[in-house]
């Protein structure tokens, strides 16, 4: 459990540090293949694990799960109005009026998104799909956070003039998913598993994952041409998630 906490936090912090330590990271050439890989991986885990478990938890009313999936899908659409698509590695250069100012709404939207992701990581789900493949889902979320952390660090560096001033905000982002994980497993675990709340939460987060992953996959090939590195990364993410599902 605590390995997952450390992995989720360290992924964001290391990715943020790379913006300053490795100049090539700022060119973003590696971002699209990683996005394609993580998008395919998350999409596959959502279809094979999150949605089946949510439906299993509410067999008497499966349509309620569908409503929560829709809420998550369109809720993420609204969140991205505030986050400006930073979950997908987007960085919009700040204008003169934004320099020196922290984009609080953007950070808040990213933290809410990350907190929800961490909240479904419940080992106490017993024999459920999430419980069985806990670390597979942790890996997917961690990979998804790498381009987001690089984009956030880059944006804050541009706005605040140095990465040193950006670190408190990167730390807030780094701790969001671990906070959701700890809250679900150690504070409200019985309430989650003893009611339909966990099924609703799984459905909602599955909807956000569907939105994020499909947007990533469409954005990495906007010209609808065959791009071998992106295709290879997409297939790699798909096959890894399927391999995990089979174990």
Phi, psi and omega in degrees: 000310182287338172297320178296318178301312181295319181296315181296317181288315184295326180301314180294315184293319179293317179298320177296319180295328181297334179300324180270323188276330183238098184305329182296335180298326184288343179287334175077010182294332182273350189292315185297315175299320179294320177299317180297318179297309183292325178296315179294321180296311180296318180300315181295316179295325178297316181289321187269340184237303188295307182295315177301319180292318179300318179292325178294324181287338178231061184294335182279344182214064183298335180295334177296324175298318178301321178296319179292325176298315178298319179298318179293320181297309183280336173295320177295326176300319178290320179300324183288344171296323180276320184279347179060030176073021182293339175299337181261011180083014180283138174229119177258121182301131181287148174273181186298327182286342183265348183292138181086357182244137177279130178284083189298318180295323178296313179297318180299315180298319180293321179293318178299314178302314182291321179299317179295320178300314181293331186291340180272353183279080186247110176291332181289003178290000174070238184272007181294165183300319180292317179297320181291324185243041184305306185287336174296320179287323175302315179299317180298317179293319180298315178297320179297330182281341183299303179295329178294318179294319178297317180296317180295316179297319180295315181296314180295324177297318178293321183284318188262351175092345179201152179288334180301320179286345180273343188301320178302323181284325174296323178295321177300314178297317182298328184269353185294306179297314175302324178296318177296319179297311181297318181299315182290323186274332188241351183241315185238025186300310183296320178295322180295311187278342182267009181213188178273008184294319182294321177298318178296319180295317177299316179298316181297312181292325175301321177296319178294320179296320179298318179295310183296313185292318180291323176298316178300313184294324177288321183290330182286349176223059183293337181273356179056040175245156181287119178239109189298316179299317181290321178296317179297319179294319179296313179295324178298315178296318179298312184292323178296316179296321178292324177295319177296320180297330183279345183277000000 
